[in-house]
Amino acid sequence: MARVAFAPKSANTSTTTALPDFMTTLFDVLVDGIITIDASGIIQFVNVAAQAMFGYTPAELLGRNISVLMPEPYRSRHDQYLTDYRQGSRMRIIGVGGRELPS
């Protein structure tokens, strides 16, 4: 199962936020898929396991919205889930509470 984590938003919005080298190395040896996103849902990092799980390279995913990896109806609702979460509403982010996306 891939977990989604928030990465700090980069001051320079034209580039993705880089993880420290040691974190990249650590994440790349894990068997779990790890994808980090910023507060707007933009993919910042994809580890090797997530690449294998979803079948995309980092070049195909970095800088794109995480919703590209979701089926409907989650895809069209996800940006609103993130907005609600940032505004302090009840957490309804996919993957929280043991829910998994259907394949």
Backbone as JSON Lines, residues from 0, in Angstrom:
{"i":0,"aa":"M","n":[0.85,-1.17,0.0],"ca":[0.0,0.0,0.0],"c":[0.89,1.23,0.0]}
{"i":1,"aa":"A","n":[0.59,2.19,-0.82],"ca":[1.33,3.45,-0.84],"c":[0.71,4.4,0.17]}
{"i":2,"aa":"R","n":[1.52,5.08,0.91],"ca":[1.07,6.09,1.85],"c":[1.41,7.46,1.26]}
{"i":3,"aa":"V","n":[0.59,8.43,1.54],"ca":[0.83,9.78,1.05],"c":[1.19,10.65,2.22]}
{"i":4,"aa":"A","n":[2.27,11.42,2.09],"ca":[2.72,12.33,3.15],"c":[2.87,13.72,2.55]}
{"i":5,"aa":"F","n":[2.71,14.73,3.39],"ca":[2.88,16.09,2.93],"c":[4.34,16.51,3.02]}
{"i":6,"aa":"A","n":[4.84,17.18,1.99],"ca":[6.18,17.77,2.01],"c":[5.99,19.27,2.11]}
{"i":7,"aa":"P","n":[6.95,19.98,2.73],"ca":[6.81,21.43,2.8],"c":[6.79,22.05,1.41]}
{"i":8,"aa":"K","n":[5.97,23.06,1.23],"ca":[5.88,23.73,-0.07],"c":[7.15,24.52,-0.33]}
{"i":9,"aa":"S","n":[7.67,24.35,-1.52],"ca":[8.9,25.03,-1.9],"c":[8.62,26.52,-2.12]}
{"i":10,"aa":"A","n":[9.57,27.35,-1.74],"ca":[9.44,28.79,-2.0],"c":[9.47,29.05,-3.49]}
{"i":11,"aa":"N","n":[10.21,28.23,-4.22],"ca":[10.29,28.34,-5.67],"c":[9.32,27.34,-6.27]}
{"i":12,"aa":"T","n":[8.17,27.8,-6.72],"ca":[7.13,26.9,-7.17],"c":[7.42,26.27,-8.52]}
{"i":13,"aa":"S","n":[8.5,26.67,-9.18],"ca":[8.82,26.07,-10.47],"c":[9.62,24.78,-10.32]}
{"i":14,"aa":"T","n":[10.1,24.46,-9.13],"ca":[10.84,23.22,-8.9],"c":[10.19,22.45,-7.77]}
{"i":15,"aa":"T","n":[10.49,21.17,-7.71],"ca":[9.95,20.38,-6.62],"c":[10.87,20.47,-5.42]}
{"i":16,"aa":"T","n":[10.33,20.21,-4.25],"ca":[11.11,20.24,-3.02],"c":[11.97,18.99,-2.97]}
{"i":17,"aa":"A","n":[13.27,19.16,-2.84],"ca":[14.17,18.01,-2.77],"c":[14.26,17.5,-1.35]}
{"i":18,"aa":"L","n":[14.24,16.19,-1.21],"ca":[14.47,15.58,0.1],"c":[15.97,15.52,0.33]}
{"i":19,"aa":"P","n":[16.39,15.55,1.59],"ca":[17.82,15.37,1.86],"c":[18.28,14.01,1.32]}
{"i":20,"aa":"D","n":[19.54,13.93,0.88],"ca":[20.06,12.7,0.27],"c":[19.84,11.47,1.14]}
{"i":21,"aa":"F","n":[20.05,11.61,2.46],"ca":[19.9,10.44,3.32],"c":[18.47,9.94,3.34]}
{"i":22,"aa":"M","n":[17.49,10.84,3.23],"ca":[16.09,10.43,3.22],"c":[15.74,9.74,1.91]}
{"i":23,"aa":"T","n":[16.25,10.27,0.81],"ca":[16.03,9.65,-0.49],"c":[16.58,8.23,-0.49]}
{"i":24,"aa":"T","n":[17.8,8.07,0.01],"ca":[18.42,6.75,0.08],"c":[17.6,5.82,0.97]}
{"i":25,"aa":"L","n":[17.19,6.29,2.12],"ca":[16.39,5.48,3.04],"c":[15.07,5.08,2.39]}
{"i":26,"aa":"F","n":[14.35,6.03,1.83],"ca":[13.05,5.74,1.22],"c":[13.17,4.79,0.05]}
{"i":27,"aa":"D","n":[14.27,4.87,-0.71],"ca":[14.42,4.02,-1.88],"c":[14.71,2.56,-1.55]}
{"i":28,"aa":"V","n":[15.14,2.24,-0.34],"ca":[15.38,0.84,0.02],"c":[14.17,0.21,0.71]}
{"i":29,"aa":"L","n":[13.16,0.98,1.0],"ca":[11.95,0.45,1.63],"c":[11.1,-0.3,0.61]}
{"i":30,"aa":"V","n":[10.39,-1.31,1.07],"ca":[9.53,-2.07,0.17],"c":[8.17,-1.42,0.0]}
{"i":31,"aa":"D","n":[7.81,-0.49,0.89],"ca":[6.54,0.24,0.77],"c":[6.69,1.4,-0.19]}
{"i":32,"aa":"G","n":[5.65,1.65,-0.96],"ca":[5.65,2.8,-1.85],"c":[5.47,4.08,-1.06]}
{"i":33,"aa":"I","n":[6.33,5.07,-1.3],"ca":[6.25,6.35,-0.6],"c":[6.2,7.46,-1.65]}
{"i":34,"aa":"I","n":[5.19,8.3,-1.51],"ca":[5.04,9.48,-2.37],"c":[4.82,10.66,-1.45]}
{"i":35,"aa":"T","n":[5.59,11.72,-1.63],"ca":[5.35,12.93,-0.84],"c":[4.72,13.98,-1.75]}
{"i":36,"aa":"I","n":[3.82,14.76,-1.15],"ca":[3.15,15.83,-1.88],"c":[3.24,17.11,-1.08]}
{"i":37,"aa":"D","n":[3.04,18.24,-1.75],"ca":[2.97,19.5,-1.01],"c":[1.52,19.73,-0.61]}
{"i":38,"aa":"A","n":[1.25,20.85,0.01],"ca":[-0.1,21.15,0.52],"c":[-1.15,21.26,-0.58]}
{"i":39,"aa":"S","n":[-0.72,21.44,-1.81],"ca":[-1.65,21.53,-2.94],"c":[-1.85,20.2,-3.64]}
{"i":40,"aa":"G","n":[-1.18,19.15,-3.15],"ca":[-1.33,17.83,-3.76],"c":[-0.35,17.57,-4.89]}
{"i":41,"aa":"I","n":[0.65,18.41,-5.06],"ca":[1.64,18.25,-6.13],"c":[2.72,17.28,-5.67]}
{"i":42,"aa":"I","n":[3.0,16.27,-6.48],"ca":[3.97,15.24,-6.13],"c":[5.37,15.83,-6.09]}
{"i":43,"aa":"Q","n":[6.05,15.59,-4.96],"ca":[7.4,16.1,-4.73],"c":[8.45,14.99,-4.78]}
{"i":44,"aa":"F","n":[8.08,13.76,-4.42],"ca":[9.03,12.66,-4.36],"c":[8.28,11.34,-4.57]}
{"i":45,"aa":"V","n":[8.92,10.42,-5.29],"ca":[8.37,9.08,-5.52],"c":[9.51,8.09,-5.32]}
{"i":46,"aa":"N","n":[9.35,7.15,-4.37],"ca":[10.45,6.2,-4.17],"c":[10.37,5.06,-5.18]}
{"i":47,"aa":"V","n":[11.4,4.2,-5.17],"ca":[11.51,3.12,-6.14],"c":[10.31,2.17,-6.06]}
{"i":48,"aa":"A","n":[9.87,1.84,-4.85],"ca":[8.73,0.92,-4.69],"c":[7.45,1.51,-5.28]}
{"i":49,"aa":"A","n":[7.23,2.8,-5.08],"ca":[6.03,3.45,-5.65],"c":[6.12,3.49,-7.17]}
{"i":50,"aa":"Q","n":[7.32,3.68,-7.69],"ca":[7.49,3.66,-9.15],"c":[7.08,2.3,-9.71]}
{"i":51,"aa":"A","n":[7.52,1.24,-9.05],"ca":[7.17,-0.11,-9.49],"c":[5.68,-0.37,-9.32]}
{"i":52,"aa":"M","n":[5.11,0.1,-8.21],"ca":[3.71,-0.12,-7.9],"c":[2.79,0.53,-8.94]}
{"i":53,"aa":"F","n":[3.09,1.77,-9.31],"ca":[2.21,2.51,-10.21],"c":[2.65,2.46,-11.66]}
{"i":54,"aa":"G","n":[3.92,2.04,-11.92],"ca":[4.38,1.92,-13.29],"c":[4.77,3.23,-13.96]}
{"i":55,"aa":"Y","n":[5.11,4.24,-13.17],"ca":[5.53,5.53,-13.7],"c":[6.94,5.86,-13.22]}
{"i":56,"aa":"T","n":[7.67,6.63,-14.01],"ca":[8.98,7.13,-13.6],"c":[8.78,8.43,-12.84]}
{"i":57,"aa":"P","n":[9.8,8.85,-12.07],"ca":[9.68,10.16,-11.4],"c":[9.43,11.29,-12.4]}
{"i":58,"aa":"A","n":[10.05,11.24,-13.56],"ca":[9.86,12.29,-14.56],"c":[8.4,12.41,-14.98]}
{"i":59,"aa":"E","n":[7.68,11.3,-14.95],"ca":[6.27,11.31,-15.34],"c":[5.36,11.81,-14.22]}
{"i":60,"aa":"L","n":[5.83,11.77,-12.96],"ca":[4.98,12.12,-11.83],"c":[5.34,13.42,-11.13]}
{"i":61,"aa":"L","n":[6.63,13.71,-10.99],"ca":[7.04,14.91,-10.24],"c":[6.41,16.16,-10.83]}
{"i":62,"aa":"G","n":[5.83,16.97,-9.96],"ca":[5.21,18.21,-10.39],"c":[3.76,18.06,-10.82]}
{"i":63,"aa":"R","n":[3.24,16.84,-10.84],"ca":[1.84,16.61,-11.21],"c":[1.01,16.39,-9.94]}
{"i":64,"aa":"N","n":[-0.29,16.56,-10.05],"ca":[-1.19,16.37,-8.92],"c":[-1.3,14.89,-8.59]}
{"i":65,"aa":"I","n":[-1.3,14.57,-7.3],"ca":[-1.39,13.18,-6.84],"c":[-2.64,12.49,-7.37]}
{"i":66,"aa":"S","n":[-3.65,13.25,-7.7],"ca":[-4.9,12.66,-8.18],"c":[-4.73,11.9,-9.49]}
{"i":67,"aa":"V","n":[-3.62,12.1,-10.21],"ca":[-3.42,11.34,-11.45],"c":[-3.29,9.84,-11.17]}
{"i":68,"aa":"L","n":[-3.02,9.48,-9.92],"ca":[-2.86,8.07,-9.54],"c":[-4.14,7.47,-8.99]}
{"i":69,"aa":"M","n":[-5.23,8.24,-8.98],"ca":[-6.48,7.79,-8.35],"c":[-7.56,7.53,-9.37]}
{"i":70,"aa":"P","n":[-8.39,6.52,-9.09],"ca":[-9.57,6.32,-9.93],"c":[-10.67,7.29,-9.5]}
{"i":71,"aa":"E","n":[-11.65,7.46,-10.36],"ca":[-12.84,8.21,-9.96],"c":[-13.59,7.37,-8.93]}
{"i":72,"aa":"P","n":[-14.29,7.93,-7.97],"ca":[-14.6,9.34,-7.8],"c":[-13.55,10.09,-6.97]}
{"i":73,"aa":"Y","n":[-12.51,9.38,-6.49],"ca":[-11.5,10.01,-5.64],"c":[-10.76,11.12,-6.37]}
{"i":74,"aa":"R","n":[-10.46,10.89,-7.64],"ca":[-9.68,11.86,-8.42],"c":[-10.33,13.24,-8.44]}
{"i":75,"aa":"S","n":[-11.61,13.29,-8.75],"ca":[-12.27,14.59,-8.87],"c":[-12.55,15.24,-7.52]}
{"i":76,"aa":"R","n":[-12.54,14.47,-6.45],"ca":[-12.83,15.01,-5.11],"c":[-11.58,15.37,-4.31]}
{"i":77,"aa":"H","n":[-10.42,14.88,-4.71],"ca":[-9.24,14.97,-3.86],"c":[-8.79,16.39,-3.56]}
{"i":78,"aa":"D","n":[-8.8,17.28,-4.55],"ca":[-8.38,18.67,-4.29],"c":[-9.25,19.31,-3.23]}
{"i":79,"aa":"Q","n":[-10.55,19.01,-3.24],"ca":[-11.44,19.54,-2.22],"c":[-11.13,18.94,-0.85]}
{"i":80,"aa":"Y","n":[-10.77,17.65,-0.81],"ca":[-10.36,17.03,0.46],"c":[-9.16,17.76,1.04]}
{"i":81,"aa":"L","n":[-8.18,18.08,0.2],"ca":[-6.99,18.79,0.67],"c":[-7.34,20.19,1.16]}
{"i":82,"aa":"T","n":[-8.2,20.88,0.44],"ca":[-8.62,22.22,0.85],"c":[-9.32,22.16,2.2]}
{"i":83,"aa":"D","n":[-10.21,21.21,2.36],"ca":[-10.92,21.05,3.64],"c":[-9.93,20.77,4.76]}
{"i":84,"aa":"Y","n":[-8.96,19.9,4.5],"ca":[-7.96,19.55,5.51],"c":[-7.14,20.77,5.92]}
{"i":85,"aa":"R","n":[-6.7,21.57,4.95],"ca":[-5.91,22.77,5.25],"c":[-6.72,23.78,6.04]}
{"i":86,"aa":"Q","n":[-8.03,23.81,5.85],"ca":[-8.89,24.76,6.55],"c":[-9.35,24.22,7.9]}
{"i":87,"aa":"G","n":[-8.83,23.07,8.31],"ca":[-9.13,22.54,9.62],"c":[-10.36,21.67,9.71]}
{"i":88,"aa":"S","n":[-10.94,21.31,8.59],"ca":[-12.11,20.43,8.61],"c":[-11.69,19.01,8.98]}
{"i":89,"aa":"R","n":[-12.68,18.17,9.15],"ca":[-12.43,16.77,9.46],"c":[-11.54,16.15,8.39]}
{"i":90,"aa":"M","n":[-10.55,15.38,8.82],"ca":[-9.61,14.76,7.91],"c":[-10.32,13.71,7.08]}
{"i":91,"aa":"R","n":[-10.25,13.84,5.76],"ca":[-10.86,12.87,4.86],"c":[-9.89,12.53,3.74]}
{"i":92,"aa":"I","n":[-8.62,12.44,4.06],"ca":[-7.62,12.16,3.04],"c":[-7.58,10.66,2.78]}
{"i":93,"aa":"I","n":[-7.55,10.26,1.54],"ca":[-7.52,8.86,1.17],"c":[-6.31,8.19,1.8]}
{"i":94,"aa":"G","n":[-6.53,7.02,2.38],"ca":[-5.45,6.28,3.02],"c":[-5.46,6.41,4.53]}
{"i":95,"aa":"V","n":[-6.23,7.36,5.06],"ca":[-6.33,7.54,6.5],"c":[-7.44,6.64,7.01]}
{"i":96,"aa":"G","n":[-7.19,5.99,8.13],"ca":[-8.22,5.14,8.71],"c":[-8.26,3.75,8.1]}
{"i":97,"aa":"G","n":[-7.19,3.35,7.42],"ca":[-7.12,2.0,6.9],"c":[-7.78,1.79,5.55]}
{"i":98,"aa":"R","n":[-8.31,2.84,4.95],"ca":[-8.91,2.67,3.63],"c":[-7.81,2.53,2.59]}
{"i":99,"aa":"E","n":[-8.07,1.72,1.57],"ca":[-7.14,1.59,0.46],"c":[-7.88,1.88,-0.81]}
{"i":100,"aa":"L","n":[-7.16,2.34,-1.82],"ca":[-7.74,2.56,-3.12],"c":[-7.95,1.24,-3.83]}
{"i":101,"aa":"P","n":[-9.07,1.07,-4.52],"ca":[-9.22,-0.15,-5.31],"c":[-8.25,-0.1,-6.49]}
{"i":102,"aa":"S","n":[-7.77,-1.27,-6.89],"ca":[-6.82,-1.29,-8.02],"c":[-7.52,-1.43,-9.35]}
